[in-house]
């Protein structure tokens, strides 16, 4: 465990993109009791960071993920309650143009959740509107200086932009606690191409790996086209899964020798790389599987084998369009 101004960061967190998202994940409010059980199980097993965003949830369900997390945290009475870290990402919407608008967004998230421990800028606008970004970062810094959040973080940043932001924040004596990027065996770009892990280590920033199972591809549950999910994920799977077969075979072999599942090996690979994975879970079975990916480590030979298999995949997962250099 490490901490920044009372911010407690566990070995693994839980992503809650699916909690409130109808469009991509088929969320329905009847799922709420099940999601609360997932929350309780995670916390009691040391998975105490929950990552959400103020843009999660669509239409009438806008902010639903934050509302659910706030409710679950308030009602939780078990072990590790004092270690719970509620993290949200504030969107760089085109209409958020000032530091004040970012502060307002942060306060709105706090009202929905009861509190925000870690506030993160959801994406960098460096690629298309750099001026806006400095205003939003000032707003993030203001939230920290006011003492209404415990830490600040970033999301979808590359090495070059990260150093610029770190300089800006250090001028105000504000540490960057975390940086989250899309990172998995099918998405190694931020680390292998941008060298982000070394930069984060140098600057004392914890790297968070979102989508560590690459939307479910690395679970091995989608080896056959008849099993692919519908909609956008299905389109992506048709492109990625066949080409990822050598990697999936390697994952499966290591999982069998370890008496683990493929998902557990894929998540543990992130931990072994020094990142904090935040796999999502919509039910108890998924949460149990994720939880069992911590408290052990792949050995150097297994990691090297997985790295080789990942490096030989002809086409990796598409990068987030907002990922900066």
C-alpha positions as YAML, in Angstrom:
chain: A
units: angstrom
residues:
- id: 1
  name: UNK
  ca: [0.00, 0.00, 0.00]
- id: 2
  name: UNK
  ca: [1.15, 3.53, -0.72]
- id: 3
  name: UNK
  ca: [-0.48, 6.82, 0.13]
- id: 4
  name: UNK
  ca: [-0.46, 10.46, -0.92]
- id: 5
  name: UNK
  ca: [-2.00, 12.84, 1.62]
- id: 6
  name: UNK
  ca: [-4.14, 10.03, 3.12]
- id: 7
  name: UNK
  ca: [-4.79, 8.57, -0.33]
- id: 8
  name: UNK
  ca: [-4.57, 4.78, 0.03]
- id: 9
  name: UNK
  ca: [-3.76, 2.91, -3.18]
- id: 10
  name: UNK
  ca: [-4.20, -0.89, -3.15]
- id: 11
  name: UNK
  ca: [-2.55, -3.50, -5.37]
- id: 12
  name: UNK
  ca: [-5.71, -3.74, -7.46]
- id: 13
  name: UNK
  ca: [-8.85, -1.66, -7.99]
- id: 14
  name: UNK
  ca: [-12.25, -2.10, -9.62]
- id: 15
  name: UNK
  ca: [-13.43, -0.25, -12.73]
- id: 16
  name: UNK
  ca: [-17.10, 0.74, -12.81]
- id: 17
  name: UNK
  ca: [-17.66, 1.84, -16.42]
- id: 18
  name: UNK
  ca: [-20.38, -0.82, -16.73]
- id: 19
  name: UNK
  ca: [-22.24, 0.41, -13.63]
- id: 20
  name: UNK
  ca: [-24.80, 2.66, -15.27]
- id: 21
  name: UNK
  ca: [-23.87, 2.20, -18.93]
- id: 22
  name: UNK
  ca: [-26.79, 0.81, -20.96]
- id: 23
  name: UNK
  ca: [-25.31, 1.37, -24.39]
- id: 24
  name: UNK
  ca: [-22.14, -0.72, -24.20]
- id: 25
  name: UNK
  ca: [-22.67, -2.89, -21.13]
- id: 26
  name: UNK
  ca: [-26.44, -3.40, -20.94]
- id: 27
  name: UNK
  ca: [-26.85, -1.90, -17.46]
- id: 28
  name: UNK
  ca: [-30.27, -2.10, -15.85]
- id: 29
  name: UNK
  ca: [-31.29, -0.77, -12.42]
- id: 30
  name: UNK
  ca: [-32.36, -4.26, -11.37]
- id: 31
  name: UNK
  ca: [-28.60, -5.02, -11.28]
- id: 32
  name: UNK
  ca: [-28.01, -2.60, -8.37]
- id: 33
  name: UNK
  ca: [-28.23, -5.17, -5.49]
- id: 34
  name: UNK
  ca: [-25.77, -7.41, -7.38]
- id: 35
  name: UNK
  ca: [-23.38, -4.46, -7.91]
- id: 36
  name: UNK
  ca: [-23.60, -3.62, -4.21]
- id: 37
  name: UNK
  ca: [-22.62, -7.22, -3.41]
- id: 38
  name: UNK
  ca: [-19.66, -6.85, -5.80]
- id: 39
  name: UNK
  ca: [-18.61, -3.64, -4.02]
- id: 40
  name: UNK
  ca: [-18.82, -5.30, -0.58]
- id: 41
  name: UNK
  ca: [-16.87, -8.38, -1.69]
- id: 42
  name: UNK
  ca: [-14.14, -6.27, -3.30]
- id: 43
  name: UNK
  ca: [-13.62, -4.04, -0.25]
- id: 44
  name: UNK
  ca: [-13.57, -6.96, 2.17]
- id: 45
  name: UNK
  ca: [-10.84, -8.57, 0.04]
- id: 46
  name: UNK
  ca: [-8.61, -5.50, -0.17]
- id: 47
  name: UNK
  ca: [-9.75, -4.27, -3.60]
- id: 48
  name: UNK
  ca: [-10.52, -0.84, -2.21]
- id: 49
  name: UNK
  ca: [-10.11, 1.63, -5.10]
- id: 50
  name: UNK
  ca: [-13.18, 2.15, -7.28]
- id: 51
  name: UNK
  ca: [-12.71, 4.10, -10.48]
- id: 52
  name: UNK
  ca: [-15.60, 5.89, -12.17]
- id: 53
  name: UNK
  ca: [-16.19, 9.00, -14.27]
- id: 54
  name: UNK
  ca: [-18.70, 11.83, -14.35]
- id: 55
  name: UNK
  ca: [-19.45, 10.89, -17.97]
- id: 56
  name: UNK
  ca: [-20.38, 7.29, -17.10]
- id: 57
  name: UNK
  ca: [-24.04, 6.49, -17.60]
- id: 58
  name: UNK
  ca: [-26.08, 7.70, -20.53]
- id: 59
  name: UNK
  ca: [-29.18, 9.86, -20.90]
- id: 60
  name: UNK
  ca: [-31.31, 9.80, -17.77]
- id: 61
  name: UNK
  ca: [-28.66, 7.62, -16.14]
- id: 62
  name: UNK
  ca: [-25.99, 10.31, -16.35]
- id: 63
  name: UNK
  ca: [-23.87, 10.18, -13.19]
- id: 64
  name: UNK
  ca: [-25.42, 6.82, -12.21]
- id: 65
  name: UNK
  ca: [-22.08, 5.12, -11.62]
- id: 66
  name: UNK
  ca: [-21.02, 7.86, -9.19]
- id: 67
  name: UNK
  ca: [-24.38, 7.76, -7.40]
- id: 68
  name: UNK
  ca: [-24.18, 3.99, -6.96]
- id: 69
  name: UNK
  ca: [-20.64, 4.15, -5.60]
- id: 70
  name: UNK
  ca: [-21.61, 6.85, -3.11]
- id: 71
  name: UNK
  ca: [-24.56, 4.78, -1.88]
- id: 72
  name: UNK
  ca: [-22.53, 1.56, -1.63]
- id: 73
  name: UNK
  ca: [-19.73, 3.30, 0.29]
- id: 74
  name: UNK
  ca: [-22.16, 4.87, 2.77]
- id: 75
  name: UNK
  ca: [-23.92, 1.56, 3.44]
- id: 76
  name: UNK
  ca: [-20.79, -0.59, 3.69]
- id: 77
  name: UNK
  ca: [-19.98, -1.60, 7.27]
- id: 78
  name: UNK
  ca: [-17.34, -4.33, 6.86]
- id: 79
  name: UNK
  ca: [-13.55, -4.48, 7.07]
- id: 80
  name: UNK
  ca: [-11.27, -2.05, 5.18]
- id: 81
  name: UNK
  ca: [-13.93, 0.69, 5.17]
- id: 82
  name: UNK
  ca: [-11.29, 3.29, 6.08]
- id: 83
  name: UNK
  ca: [-9.21, 2.18, 3.07]
- id: 84
  name: UNK
  ca: [-11.91, 2.80, 0.45]
- id: 85
  name: UNK
  ca: [-10.71, 5.17, -2.26]
- id: 86
  name: UNK
  ca: [-13.41, 6.70, -4.45]
- id: 87
  name: UNK
  ca: [-11.81, 7.87, -7.68]
- id: 88
  name: UNK
  ca: [-13.59, 9.71, -10.45]
- id: 89
  name: UNK
  ca: [-12.52, 11.13, -13.80]
- id: 90
  name: UNK
  ca: [-13.81, 14.58, -14.72]
- id: 91
  name: UNK
  ca: [-14.49, 14.87, -18.45]
- id: 92
  name: UNK
  ca: [-12.77, 17.50, -20.60]
- id: 93
  name: UNK
  ca: [-16.08, 18.37, -22.27]
- id: 94
  name: UNK
  ca: [-15.90, 21.11, -24.94]
- id: 95
  name: UNK
  ca: [-18.09, 23.34, -22.79]
- id: 96
  name: UNK
  ca: [-15.78, 23.06, -19.78]
- id: 97
  name: UNK
  ca: [-13.42, 25.88, -20.61]
- id: 98
  name: UNK
  ca: [-12.39, 27.43, -17.31]
- id: 99
  name: UNK
  ca: [-10.85, 26.42, -14.01]
- id: 100
  name: UNK
  ca: [-14.16, 27.37, -12.40]
- id: 101
  name: UNK
  ca: [-16.06, 24.90, -14.61]
- id: 102
  name: UNK
  ca: [-13.72, 22.11, -13.46]
- id: 103
  name: UNK
  ca: [-14.23, 23.02, -9.81]
- id: 104
  name: UNK
  ca: [-17.98, 23.00, -10.41]
- id: 105
  name: UNK
  ca: [-17.71, 19.53, -12.01]
- id: 106
  name: UNK
  ca: [-15.70, 18.25, -9.06]
- id: 107
  name: UNK
  ca: [-18.24, 19.59, -6.56]
- id: 108
  name: UNK
  ca: [-21.09, 17.96, -8.55]
- id: 109
  name: UNK
  ca: [-19.27, 14.60, -8.38]
- id: 110
  name: UNK
  ca: [-18.74, 15.05, -4.63]
- id: 111
  name: UNK
  ca: [-22.49, 15.69, -4.23]
- id: 112
  name: UNK
  ca: [-23.31, 12.48, -6.14]
- id: 113
  name: UNK
  ca: [-20.72, 10.34, -4.34]
- id: 114
  name: UNK
  ca: [-20.63, 11.88, -0.89]
- id: 115
  name: UNK
  ca: [-16.91, 12.44, -1.33]
- id: 116
  name: UNK
  ca: [-14.17, 12.16, -3.94]
- id: 117
  name: UNK
  ca: [-10.76, 10.93, -2.82]
- id: 118
  name: UNK
  ca: [-8.99, 10.99, -6.18]
- id: 119
  name: UNK
  ca: [-10.07, 13.40, -8.94]
- id: 120
  name: UNK
  ca: [-8.56, 12.79, -12.37]
- id: 121
  name: UNK
  ca: [-8.73, 14.66, -15.66]
- id: 122
  name: UNK
  ca: [-10.43, 12.08, -17.91]
- id: 123
  name: UNK
  ca: [-8.39, 12.84, -21.01]
- id: 124
  name: UNK
  ca: [-5.86, 15.25, -22.41]
- id: 125
  name: UNK
  ca: [-6.99, 17.88, -24.91]
- id: 126
  name: UNK
  ca: [-3.37, 18.35, -26.04]
- id: 127
  name: UNK
  ca: [-4.09, 16.81, -29.45]
- id: 128
  name: UNK
  ca: [-6.80, 19.29, -30.40]
- id: 129
  name: UNK
  ca: [-7.22, 22.18, -27.90]
- id: 130
  name: UNK
  ca: [-4.20, 22.52, -25.57]
- id: 131
  name: UNK
  ca: [-5.34, 25.88, -24.19]
- id: 132
  name: UNK
  ca: [-8.42, 24.28, -22.61]
- id: 133
  name: UNK
  ca: [-6.34, 21.71, -20.79]
- id: 134
  name: UNK
  ca: [-4.34, 24.21, -18.73]
- id: 135
  name: UNK
  ca: [-7.57, 25.79, -17.49]
- id: 136
  name: UNK
  ca: [-9.00, 22.40, -16.49]
- id: 137
  name: UNK
  ca: [-5.77, 21.40, -14.75]
- id: 138
  name: UNK
  ca: [-5.89, 24.67, -12.78]
- id: 139
  name: UNK
  ca: [-9.39, 23.71, -11.67]
- id: 140
  name: UNK
  ca: [-8.17, 20.26, -10.59]
- id: 141
  name: UNK
  ca: [-5.38, 21.93, -8.60]
- id: 142
  name: UNK
  ca: [-7.93, 24.31, -7.02]
- id: 143
  name: UNK
  ca: [-10.01, 21.34, -5.80]
- id: 144
  name: UNK
  ca: [-6.89, 19.90, -4.17]
- id: 145
  name: UNK
  ca: [-5.85, 23.18, -2.56]
- id: 146
  name: UNK
  ca: [-9.33, 23.66, -1.16]
- id: 147
  name: UNK
  ca: [-8.95, 20.28, 0.56]
- id: 148
  name: UNK
  ca: [-12.12, 18.81, -0.97]
- id: 149
  name: UNK
  ca: [-10.18, 15.95, -2.61]
- id: 150
  name: UNK
  ca: [-7.20, 13.96, -1.30]
- id: 151
  name: UNK
  ca: [-5.29, 13.57, -4.54]
- id: 152
  name: UNK
  ca: [-5.16, 14.44, -8.24]
- id: 153
  name: UNK
  ca: [-4.60, 12.09, -11.14]
- id: 154
  name: UNK
  ca: [-4.52, 12.04, -14.93]
- id: 155
  name: UNK
  ca: [-5.84, 9.69, -17.58]
- id: 156
  name: UNK
  ca: [-4.72, 8.96, -21.17]
- id: 157
  name: UNK
  ca: [-1.50, 10.99, -20.93]
- id: 158
  name: UNK
  ca: [1.78, 10.25, -22.65]
- id: 159
  name: UNK
  ca: [5.29, 10.89, -21.34]
- id: 160
  name: UNK
  ca: [5.89, 14.28, -22.96]
- id: 161
  name: UNK
  ca: [2.59, 15.80, -21.83]
- id: 162
  name: UNK
  ca: [2.88, 14.19, -18.39]
- id: 163
  name: UNK
  ca: [6.20, 15.96, -17.77]
- id: 164
  name: UNK
  ca: [4.69, 19.31, -18.76]
- id: 165
  name: UNK
  ca: [1.74, 18.83, -16.41]
- id: 166
  name: UNK
  ca: [3.99, 17.60, -13.62]
- id: 167
  name: UNK
  ca: [6.00, 20.81, -13.90]
- id: 168
  name: UNK
  ca: [2.82, 22.89, -13.77]
- id: 169
  name: UNK
  ca: [1.57, 21.09, -10.66]
- id: 170
  name: UNK
  ca: [4.94, 21.14, -8.91]
- id: 171
  name: UNK
  ca: [4.92, 24.94, -9.22]
- id: 172
  name: UNK
  ca: [1.88, 24.79, -6.93]
- id: 173
  name: UNK
  ca: [3.37, 22.02, -4.74]
- id: 174
  name: UNK
  ca: [0.73, 19.54, -5.85]
- id: 175
  name: UNK
  ca: [1.81, 15.92, -6.39]
- id: 176
  name: UNK
  ca: [0.28, 13.85, -9.19]
- id: 177
  name: UNK
  ca: [-0.82, 10.66, -7.44]
- id: 178
  name: UNK
  ca: [-1.84, 8.50, -10.38]
- id: 179
  name: UNK
  ca: [-1.89, 8.17, -14.16]
- id: 180
  name: UNK
  ca: [-4.22, 5.71, -15.83]
- id: 181
  name: UNK
  ca: [-3.82, 4.41, -19.35]
- id: 182
  name: UNK
  ca: [-5.22, 1.60, -21.45]
- id: 183
  name: UNK
  ca: [-2.76, -1.18, -20.61]
- id: 184
  name: UNK
  ca: [-3.00, -4.92, -21.19]
- id: 185
  name: UNK
  ca: [-1.25, -7.72, -23.07]
- id: 186
  name: UNK
  ca: [-3.12, -6.48, -26.16]
- id: 187
  name: UNK
  ca: [-2.36, -2.81, -25.51]
- id: 188
  name: UNK
  ca: [1.27, -2.32, -24.49]
- id: 189
  name: UNK
  ca: [1.75, 0.92, -26.48]
- id: 190
  name: UNK
  ca: [1.77, 3.37, -23.52]
- id: 191
  name: UNK
  ca: [4.60, 1.44, -21.90]
- id: 192
  name: UNK
  ca: [6.63, -0.03, -24.75]
- id: 193
  name: UNK
  ca: [6.33, 2.96, -27.13]
- id: 194
  name: UNK
  ca: [5.97, 5.90, -24.74]
- id: 195
  name: UNK
  ca: [8.06, 4.62, -21.82]
- id: 196
  name: UNK
  ca: [5.41, 5.72, -19.34]
- id: 197
  name: UNK
  ca: [6.26, 3.29, -16.54]
- id: 198
  name: UNK
  ca: [9.82, 4.57, -16.18]
- id: 199
  name: UNK
  ca: [8.60, 8.19, -16.18]
- id: 200
  name: UNK
  ca: [5.93, 7.42, -13.56]
- id: 201
  name: UNK
  ca: [8.51, 5.68, -11.36]
- id: 202
  name: UNK
  ca: [10.84, 8.65, -11.67]
- id: 203
  name: UNK
  ca: [8.08, 11.12, -10.75]
- id: 204
  name: UNK
  ca: [6.56, 9.01, -7.97]
- id: 205
  name: UNK
  ca: [3.28, 8.46, -9.83]
- id: 206
  name: UNK
  ca: [1.31, 5.20, -9.57]
- id: 207
  name: UNK
  ca: [0.41, 3.76, -12.97]
- id: 208
  name: UNK
  ca: [-3.18, 2.47, -13.25]
- id: 209
  name: UNK
  ca: [-4.06, -0.04, -15.99]
- id: 210
  name: UNK
  ca: [-7.58, 0.30, -17.28]
- id: 211
  name: UNK
  ca: [-9.11, -2.36, -19.54]
- id: 212
  name: UNK
  ca: [-6.53, -4.95, -18.38]
- id: 213
  name: UNK
  ca: [-8.66, -7.71, -19.96]
- id: 214
  name: UNK
  ca: [-9.09, -5.79, -23.22]
- id: 215
  name: UNK
  ca: [-12.92, -5.68, -23.05]
- id: 216
  name: UNK
  ca: [-12.98, -9.38, -22.16]
- id: 217
  name: UNK
  ca: [-10.84, -10.75, -25.02]
- id: 218
  name: UNK
  ca: [-8.10, -11.90, -22.60]
- id: 219
  name: UNK
  ca: [-10.55, -13.98, -20.54]
- id: 220
  name: UNK
  ca: [-10.55, -16.62, -23.30]
- id: 221
  name: UNK
  ca: [-14.35, -16.71, -23.28]
- id: 222
  name: UNK
  ca: [-14.61, -15.41, -26.85]
- id: 223
  name: UNK
  ca: [-12.52, -17.83, -28.91]
- id: 224
  name: UNK
  ca: [-15.31, -18.61, -31.35]
- id: 225
  name: UNK
  ca: [-17.20, -16.06, -33.51]
- id: 226
  name: UNK
  ca: [-20.51, -17.51, -32.24]
- id: 227
  name: UNK
  ca: [-19.57, -16.35, -28.71]
- id: 228
  name: UNK
  ca: [-18.69, -12.75, -29.64]
- id: 229
  name: UNK
  ca: [-20.78, -10.05, -27.94]
- id: 230
  name: UNK
  ca: [-23.18, -7.98, -30.00]
- id: 231
  name: UNK
  ca: [-22.64, -4.38, -31.10]
- id: 232
  name: UNK
  ca: [-19.40, -2.41, -31.02]
- id: 233
  name: UNK
  ca: [-17.45, -4.97, -29.00]
- id: 234
  name: UNK
  ca: [-18.39, -7.71, -31.47]
- id: 235
  name: UNK
  ca: [-17.04, -5.70, -34.41]
- id: 236
  name: UNK
  ca: [-13.75, -5.21, -32.56]
- id: 237
  name: UNK
  ca: [-13.56, -8.87, -31.52]
- id: 238
  name: UNK
  ca: [-13.91, -10.05, -35.12]
- id: 239
  name: UNK
  ca: [-10.80, -8.05, -35.95]
- id: 240
  name: UNK
  ca: [-8.70, -8.77, -32.87]
- id: 241
  name: UNK
  ca: [-9.48, -12.29, -31.58]
- id: 242
  name: UNK
  ca: [-8.27, -14.39, -34.55]
- id: 243
  name: UNK
  ca: [-4.95, -12.52, -34.71]
- id: 244
  name: UNK
  ca: [-4.51, -12.76, -30.94]
- id: 245
  name: UNK
  ca: [-4.74, -16.57, -30.94]
- id: 246
  name: UNK
  ca: [-1.01, -17.24, -30.28]
- id: 247
  name: UNK
  ca: [-1.15, -14.88, -27.28]
- id: 248
  name: UNK
  ca: [-4.40, -16.45, -26.03]
- id: 249
  name: UNK
  ca: [-2.83, -19.92, -26.37]
- id: 250
  name: UNK
  ca: [0.18, -18.76, -24.34]
- id: 251
  name: UNK
  ca: [-2.12, -17.28, -21.67]
- id: 252
  name: UNK
  ca: [-4.08, -20.52, -21.52]
- id: 253
  name: UNK
  ca: [-0.96, -22.67, -21.11]
- id: 254
  name: UNK
  ca: [0.35, -20.53, -18.24]
- id: 255
  name: UNK
  ca: [-3.10, -20.42, -16.62]
- id: 256
  name: UNK
  ca: [-3.33, -24.22, -16.69]
- id: 257
  name: UNK
  ca: [0.14, -24.71, -15.22]
- id: 258
  name: UNK
  ca: [-0.68, -22.16, -12.49]
- id: 259
  name: UNK
  ca: [-4.18, -23.52, -11.81]
- id: 260
  name: UNK
  ca: [-5.51, -20.03, -12.51]
- id: 261
  name: UNK
  ca: [-7.88, -18.65, -15.12]
- id: 262
  name: UNK
  ca: [-6.66, -16.77, -18.20]
- id: 263
  name: UNK
  ca: [-8.20, -13.58, -16.82]
- id: 264
  name: UNK
  ca: [-6.27, -13.96, -13.56]
- id: 265
  name: UNK
  ca: [-2.99, -14.41, -15.44]
- id: 266
  name: UNK
  ca: [-3.70, -11.36, -17.65]
- id: 267
  name: UNK
  ca: [-4.52, -9.20, -14.60]
- id: 268
  name: UNK
  ca: [-1.53, -10.50, -12.66]
- id: 269
  name: UNK
  ca: [0.75, -9.64, -15.60]
- id: 270
  name: UNK
  ca: [-0.26, -5.97, -15.08]
- id: 271
  name: UNK
  ca: [0.55, -6.22, -11.35]
- id: 272
  name: UNK
  ca: [3.90, -7.85, -12.18]
- id: 273
  name: UNK
  ca: [4.63, -4.88, -14.48]
- id: 274
  name: UNK
  ca: [4.16, -2.51, -11.53]
- id: 275
  name: UNK
  ca: [0.74, -1.19, -12.56]
- id: 276
  name: UNK
  ca: [-2.54, -1.23, -10.60]
- id: 277
  name: UNK
  ca: [-5.11, -3.02, -12.78]
- id: 278
  name: UNK
  ca: [-8.76, -1.94, -12.45]
- id: 279
  name: UNK
  ca: [-10.77, -4.73, -14.10]
- id: 280
  name: UNK
  ca: [-14.52, -4.29, -14.08]
- id: 281
  name: UNK
  ca: [-16.99, -6.68, -12.46]
- id: 282
  name: UNK
  ca: [-20.76, -6.82, -12.92]
- id: 283
  name: UNK
  ca: [-21.44, -9.90, -10.78]
- id: 284
  name: UNK
  ca: [-20.04, -11.86, -7.84]
- id: 285
  name: UNK
  ca: [-18.44, -14.54, -10.05]
- id: 286
  name: UNK
  ca: [-16.46, -11.93, -12.02]
- id: 287
  name: UNK
  ca: [-15.46, -10.15, -8.80]
- id: 288
  name: UNK
  ca: [-14.26, -13.40, -7.20]
- id: 289
  name: UNK
  ca: [-12.21, -14.21, -10.28]
- id: 290
  name: UNK
  ca: [-10.63, -10.74, -10.31]
- id: 291
  name: UNK
  ca: [-9.86, -10.83, -6.58]
- id: 292
  name: UNK
  ca: [-7.99, -14.13, -6.98]
- id: 293
  name: UNK
  ca: [-5.60, -12.40, -9.43]
- id: 294
  name: UNK
  ca: [-3.82, -10.62, -6.56]
- id: 295
  name: UNK
  ca: [-1.50, -11.78, -3.74]
- id: 296
  name: UNK
  ca: [0.71, -13.94, -6.00]
- id: 297
  name: UNK
  ca: [3.04, -13.15, -8.90]
- id: 298
  name: UNK
  ca: [3.99, -14.64, -12.22]
- id: 299
  name: UNK
  ca: [7.68, -15.52, -12.41]
- id: 300
  name: UNK
  ca: [10.21, -13.86, -14.73]
- id: 301
  name: UNK
  ca: [10.07, -16.71, -17.27]
- id: 302
  name: UNK
  ca: [6.29, -16.56, -17.56]
- id: 303
  name: UNK
  ca: [6.34, -12.77, -17.93]
- id: 304
  name: UNK
  ca: [8.99, -13.01, -20.68]
- id: 305
  name: UNK
  ca: [6.89, -15.64, -22.49]
- id: 306
  name: UNK
  ca: [3.78, -13.44, -22.37]
- id: 307
  name: UNK
  ca: [5.79, -10.38, -23.45]
- id: 308
  name: UNK
  ca: [7.12, -12.25, -26.49]
- id: 309
  name: UNK
  ca: [3.65, -13.47, -27.47]
- id: 310
  name: UNK
  ca: [2.22, -9.94, -27.06]
- id: 311
  name: UNK
  ca: [5.02, -8.39, -29.14]
- id: 312
  name: UNK
  ca: [4.26, -10.75, -32.04]
- id: 313
  name: UNK
  ca: [0.58, -9.86, -32.38]
- id: 314
  name: UNK
  ca: [0.15, -8.19, -35.82]
- id: 315
  name: UNK
  ca: [-2.56, -5.77, -34.65]
- id: 316
  name: UNK
  ca: [-2.99, -4.58, -31.09]
- id: 317
  name: UNK
  ca: [-6.08, -3.07, -29.50]
- id: 318
  name: UNK
  ca: [-6.95, 0.35, -30.93]
- id: 319
  name: UNK
  ca: [-5.66, 3.16, -28.72]
- id: 320
  name: UNK
  ca: [-7.93, 5.60, -26.98]
- id: 321
  name: UNK
  ca: [-8.26, 8.54, -29.39]
- id: 322
  name: UNK
  ca: [-7.43, 10.95, -26.57]
- id: 323
  name: UNK
  ca: [-4.14, 9.27, -25.62]
- id: 324
  name: UNK
  ca: [-1.50, 12.01, -25.83]
- id: 325
  name: UNK
  ca: [2.20, 11.64, -26.56]
...
